[in-house]
């Protein structure tokens, strides 16, 4: 079984390749892979999730939205950009316009840098 260091390095190489090719499907696949890895390792502290009001009590992760980016909005408020966890868990990110390619890249880089290297 591969240790965290090897997996992280493989993801970094894949990220560099995604950046070079500039293909949306590749970055979406890597994002799904990264989030599933974080969930598998139970590094929940790395993920910021938001839930629709009706699902807050249940904690059902597939109903959450993964916060990928935040942008200044108005009067001190932030615009939160999310991707449905349901889509990530199914490896089928369909939202293209809300979260940009560069925002996904930045998010993956940030999370990769926060994953504990040694288990």
C-alpha positions in Angstrom: 0.0 0.0 0.0 1.3 3.4 -0.9 2.0 5.9 1.8 0.7 9.5 1.8 3.9 11.0 0.5 3.9 8.9 -2.7 0.2 9.5 -3.3 0.6 13.2 -2.8 3.6 13.3 -5.2 1.6 11.4 -7.8 -1.3 13.9 -7.4 1.2 16.8 -7.7 2.5 15.4 -11.0 -1.0 14.9 -12.3 -1.8 18.5 -11.3 1.2 19.8 -13.2 0.0 17.8 -16.2 -3.5 19.2 -15.9 -2.1 22.7 -15.8 0.0 22.1 -18.9 -2.9 20.6 -20.8 -5.6 23.0 -19.5 -8.3 20.4 -19.7 -11.4 20.7 -17.5 -12.1 16.9 -17.4 -8.6 16.2 -16.1 -8.8 18.8 -13.3 -12.3 17.6 -12.3 -11.1 14.0 -12.1 -8.1 15.0 -9.9 -10.4 17.0 -7.7 -12.7 14.0 -7.2 -9.7 11.8 -6.5 -8.2 14.2 -4.0 -11.5 14.6 -2.0 -12.1 10.9 -1.9 -8.6 10.4 -0.6 -9.2 13.0 2.1 -12.4 11.2 3.1 -10.8 7.8 3.0 -8.0 9.0 5.3 -10.7 10.7 7.5 -8.9 14.1 7.2 -12.3 15.8 7.5 -10.6 19.0 8.9 -9.3 19.7 5.4 -12.7 20.0 3.9 -15.1 22.9 4.3 -18.6 21.8 3.6 -21.9 23.6 3.6 -25.3 22.0 3.8 -28.7 23.2 2.5 -30.9 24.2 5.5 -33.1 21.1 5.3 -30.0 18.8 5.6 -28.0 20.5 8.3 -29.2 18.2 11.1 -28.6 15.0 9.2 -24.9 15.5 8.3 -25.3 13.4 5.1 -22.1 14.2 3.3 -23.5 13.6 -0.2 -26.0 16.5 0.4 -23.2 19.0 1.2 -21.5 21.4 -1.0 -17.7 21.5 -1.0 -16.4 25.0 -0.7 -13.8 25.4 -3.4 -13.4 29.2 -3.6 -14.4 32.4 -1.9 -14.5 35.8 -3.6 -15.2 39.3 -2.2 -18.8 40.1 -2.9 -20.3 43.3 -1.3 -19.9 45.1 2.0 -17.6 42.6 3.6 -19.5 39.5 2.4 -17.9 36.7 0.5 -19.3 34.8 -2.5 -18.9 31.1 -1.7 -18.3 28.8 -4.7 -19.2 25.2 -4.1 -19.4 21.9 -5.9 -22.0 19.4 -4.8 -20.4 16.5 -2.9 -22.8 14.1 -4.6 -21.1 14.9 -7.9 -17.6 14.6 -6.5 -18.5 11.2 -5.0 -19.8 10.0 -8.4 -16.8 11.4 -10.3 -19.1 13.6 -12.4 -18.6 17.3 -11.8 -21.1 19.0 -14.1 -20.8 22.6 -12.8 -18.4 24.3 -15.1 -19.3 28.0 -14.9 -19.5 28.5 -11.1 -16.1 27.3 -10.2 -13.3 28.1 -12.7 -10.5 25.9 -13.8 -8.0 28.1 -12.0 -10.0 28.1 -8.8 -10.1 24.2 -8.9 -6.3 24.2 -9.5 -5.7 26.6 -6.6 -7.9 24.5 -4.3 -6.2 21.3 -5.2 -2.7 22.9 -4.5 -3.9 24.2 -1.2 -5.3 20.9 0.0 -2.3 18.9 -1.2 -0.1 21.2 0.9 -2.2 20.5 4.0 -2.4 16.7 3.8 -0.3 15.1 6.5 2.6 13.4 4.8 3.1 10.6 7.3 0.3 8.5 8.6 
